[in-house]
Amino acid sequence: MNHPPIEPAGDVLTALRSRASAPHASAHDYLAFGQALLQHAGRDKALQREALVALVRAYQAEPACEPTLLHTIAQTAFIVRDWALVESATALLLAQNPADANALVWRAAAVQYRDDFTTAEQLLREAVRVVPGNPVALHKLALCVKEQSRFAEAEALLRQVLASSPENAHAWFDLSELEIRNGRFAEGWAHYESRNAFAGELNNAQQALAAISAHWQGEPLTGKTLVVYGEQGNGDCLWAVRFLPLLAERARREGGTVIFGHDGPLRHLFERTLPADLRLETSLETQPDFHCGLMSLPLRLGIVDASGWGAPYLSADLQHVQVWRDRVEACIAGKPGGNRKVGLVWNGNPDHIRDARRSVPAEQLEPLLDVAGVTYFALSPGRGETVAQWRAKGLDVVDLTHHFQSGFDDVAALLANLDLMVTIDSGPAHLAGALGVPTCLMIDHVSAWFWGSDSAATPWYDSIELFRQPTVGAWAPVVAQVRERIERMARG
């Protein structure tokens, strides 16, 4: 039997795109194109958004052209975080069926994004009522409760999820962060390993190493080679690299070899810190016996007490420090009595899942920026437009980030020339703490586990002071407290 030739996926999409863009395209043309895009999108957010546009056009042209179309629109909008569309689509779904558990969960995420946790929790509790014991609904409810700093209740809900789905790696991971936040390190580090079940989707190094070596679980290193790979974000790497010297000491004692597999903007900063017998490799030059993620070291090294880990452990390059000293001094030259120098990070990578919550809107930061005798230095590249607007208002903020040519080495050298750092929860916050730079860390109401839950200090960094939102989204009290701290410094 002869079969027609199979068209390549690209040819199919091209043909469907052409049909959907024709002047008299039908709802079914839009639908076919949108469905094909979703089928081929994988994790490609651009294709998912293009699919969403096509599906919405199909619905607008003929709402009944496909029975589950509105659900597909709501779910895809949820995936790409188009919260306005999630709200409008789920409003229609819930008008048709108030007991639609999926619509309740999706809508809860959208209203939670605008910090309406009361409504989000009501929606999720209704979803749990509609589908009792459903692990997805319970998990989402646990996270919603956690964001309201009700940590014990969130943990109880996560344990309900795990009772019915004990292989749920994401639930174990979320539980581990609650345990670590609470200082229950022995349990927390063990459960934190659950990230390995899904981290491979995002970490090419882990995938490559897993194909040629065993996952290290603390076995003796006698005669063995272990590659520790960098994982997760820059902040995580900056936090965890402190444990490599202790690992090197163990390997030295046992007669083994440790290699740090890392390539990126932190590379040279780390190379200055590593013991002479622990080299850094940027590619798989050595075939190891074992591999291990950098964030697994606290577990494998038995770190069950955070005390004693707060001293600085990184250093800036001395030549870079001198170059940056000249740049910084040129910015304050001629100002009466010289000025205090304060670094500033107020927002981060917009793709970070928590960026909207951890970042301070520029206009809300302005009350901090007119302290007499202080010059502020922006540390995040690409914020020149905001700095220009501040300077137009007479605020003494300088942006030298166009001189950043050597990754975090330049950031470290600039930090070494400042009197104080003011930052949100970001990579530069960890860098400042690792360098021992005095730092005011402005954190959202429920921030990352590194910073605990209640205290004004963290055992992980002696030089960092924590300034927490009293309620979700309340930056004004935080900014006022940090301003007082800067005023005291300027007077002293």
Helices and strands as residue ranges (DSSP letters): H 9-20, H 27-41, H 45-61, H 69-80, H 83-96, H 101-113, H 117-130, H 135-146, H 151-164, H 169-181, H 185-192, G 193-195, H 196-199, H 204-210, E 214-215, E 225-229, H 234-240, G 241-243, H 244-254, E 257-261, H 267-271, E 279-281, E 290-293, G 294-296, H 297-300, H 318-332, E 340-345, H 355-358, H 362-365, G 366-368, E 374-378, H 384-392, E 397-399, G 401-403, H 408-415, E 420-424, H 427-435, E 439-443, G 449-451, E 457-458, E 461-468, H 476-491
